[in-house]
Amino acid sequence: MSSSESLFIFIADLVWGPHTVLLLLGVGFYLTLRLRFLQLRSFRLSLRFLLGKKGFGDSEEDRRGEISPYQALTTSLAATIGNGNIAGVCTAITMGGPGAIFWMWLCALFGMATKIVEAVLGQKFKQTAADGTIAGGPMYYITHGLKLPWLAGIFAFFMGGKAMISTTIVQSNSIALALNAELGLDFWISGLGLAVLVWLVIVRGIKSIARITVFLSPFMAFIYIFGAFYCLAVFAPQIPHALSLIFVGAFNPSAVTGGAAGITVAHAIRHGLAKGAYSNEAGTGTAAVFHAAARTGEPVRQGLIASLDVFIDTIVICSLTALTVLVTGAWTGGGTSTEMAVNAFNAALPGIGGLIVVGSSFLFGYSSLIANPYYGIISYAYLFGTWIKKPFPWVFCTLIFIGSVVEVKVAWSIGDIFNGMMVFTNMIGVLALSGLAVVSVKAYLEKMGFTAGSTISAPRR
């Protein structure tokens, strides 16, 4: 391990220490209690909103934004469903053991409540930029809600850096690794081709990105889910054992890893939460940026739609990756990152399984790379002005090419550092303004006459 690699890993471990664990889980749990487990009670209602059910409180004149509520979800999913769902899960298992997946699930459960609040605040405090476009996110609710522009500036710096540096490195690195392992393609060729394909979309702005993700997000998810379910069907007898590895490993890692690489409970928690937050981005504030761009006059409606980000990303797709590598035994085979998933899928579908992972890795990574520049642009436009929108795509795509040849552990550590710093600054705004979001949720549900029982699914008649 090189000195630079050791330094980045050390800093990432420092950022994702016990304080971050308590902050992420603590705030998510607190919001879950304040919202009375709304993310679970309103699940069916969230789906109805997503499918475009009309008559839920907003009028055409109230709808200010650039993309539809559904496009906001697919664009947000495009950003979150990236190689964190494949390479990130495998890396979490490698460095934290199977028990890391339990902590990833816990992060997702509470993260759904966090995303509701983030999206509600993003809608409430969105602004019209100097060029006429809609801009929102933690920078704006921290500035206009808390009146702390200096803190908003710090957040914008880290969010812009995450999009500019971390996303480009992690996604392009994972794609290049998968293409090299399965097809023998040189890393620099993968990086160059990917950079060109991303530039063709992002140079046209959020509306172009949304048009692509409306098709790409469901398509790529379907392909990967189909392949994972097939693998689980082939190795069905091993599923109970895989679940045992997860639940036992969460609290006693040495019992399932034999103490390999010194994996402890702290490692399981650290890597489970860090990779979970990297994958679904709950708590980092990015949801507020995408969902602020949605054309709706009802922030709560968009908040409930936003909660589906986390469910689809982590509870569905990350879980399928984890179970696949565990039931096939690929997690003990020596592979890391995307290579582990390739080995797992090939165990059930020789020759074809690896291609599914490579194709999914490319689609996941590509969708993330075309969606993430949007919040990078919003961040830097907040800091430096709207002129930054023109050079940003060129710099972003150049870093995609560079990222394809960077060592994978360094790439994930950089991502963890930026994500952790986003969590710290965003959570200040979320906590301080959570009362406003909770009041808004309660008022909206009461106004629309939604049932207030154990499950919120339909209005009272």
Steps between C-alpha positions, in 0.01 A plus 500: 500500500646835391536794737238705310253212514561461873446873552164506319379190683610651834313825431189312383504288817537817707208670325283188537578448868244440778392866487376463140329173581311661787415805291366308200304240694404738779352767273326238285351335809396837644326600176336156477349551845390857427335385178355195678660256254342684209738336253338164576142613565480700178681256271192428286418868483853578382455251218168661402665841487782359288257352250350845443167479681336842457312715748738486795506865591697701246372693197669564170588859593669379820738269314833675472794293382682358199414129500203285601480334845559163332803634313633637828484149646659330199774763488563460871501121457741536210733684736459254788480172307860497397788266559444546870229237450750253356859595579404687818313205647785263415754740648290528818498120536874479430591762759218457754389140453144383415372677813557834327182432302289505817625850579437599139137392542466694825645805330238464225204460738575823683636661185155488342377743767806720450434519127140602557617797707780590257265503200231698685756765599647498150158581354415762763819699456566459127595817313494629144861548386629798304467307172135412570559139606381351830763430766458337839677287757668530840684814392167676463320372809807566712532852355133603499374280783787522749650825371847341503647561153852411617384150598313470171822588321689225681234247402500618138878458488483137610198411286660654194823320579317170543338532158815630334760270654349210692221406258723515195770287662276238664264443208754505217740286704234236565388490138856477371576220748196300388575545129863404556413189704236370261607632158868582548443863397777743595407739779579815302280390209205448736561839661519686168187340357304561819607864517372566148165327561442698820592833340241449223221503762606733780600790277127555428394536865246347740218457245725291276617298800140439611393379153774237502448384860123450455586210271837396636421467873216241469677313220833456678332406828290232328800335333701479820207389717414224251857368500527515880171318553613227263822457700302482823265242348795279401656526846170517692606242765782736604274801566434418870876465554562834327248673724665339800838640390348848485324499838773314689775700330338829601576435867767228490704534178771257609239223517448518123836635378732323739646837590625550144675835448416590860133563420310618808151628578636852453617405149159351418318812619744744339499340155131411505393855581760668280419292192128519576515878517715509188250284314163649605640845597246543782637765734743645248249752365514412131131398498404857582673620182329261260155510659509880523501503119167312485193685373270481801339738743491242779837444672363212710380314194850519354651399833299178505609422145861566602481233772470239224856587392641327804268200487574418136871572527591323824221270613456356150813531288778507763336205678494297179871564444583401858294180497639398161865526604423325830294205369753426226799526736659764276573717805764248611655462154755778525334740255421859596266769376320422173716191445328330796157556345624370163617180670166464680286538189729271299450230764131482407522610136843398365613740230174697504487607865821697476367686196186594697718650774721678250197637317332601825820655632525705184134607505501570876821696477398683185164602646674624814753693294235680297286584805762603757639796304168677557552539873865579440393785272236621749766501775762690307242738350402583859865570586628665181200596287319350201799552267645177643238298310691524172848372598372249759408217255845517339686477830264227625555282192877549515497366856296199385789406274756550778289307750494187286866427582499582875543228765154383612550523878619858468191579291258369762686670783478836323128442454456419868685818602285733291178321596584518869568871487172555313318309775647722776400830340165388359381346827529836675245642259279191506487488879444872546222515241346157564218660701392695192500183290303302760238775530472509120450123484229505765319796343505344153369162614224668700408734213472215255308281746736202484423224743703528818499136603789257490526531122454816296388397153186684394301814579190476715177519305 
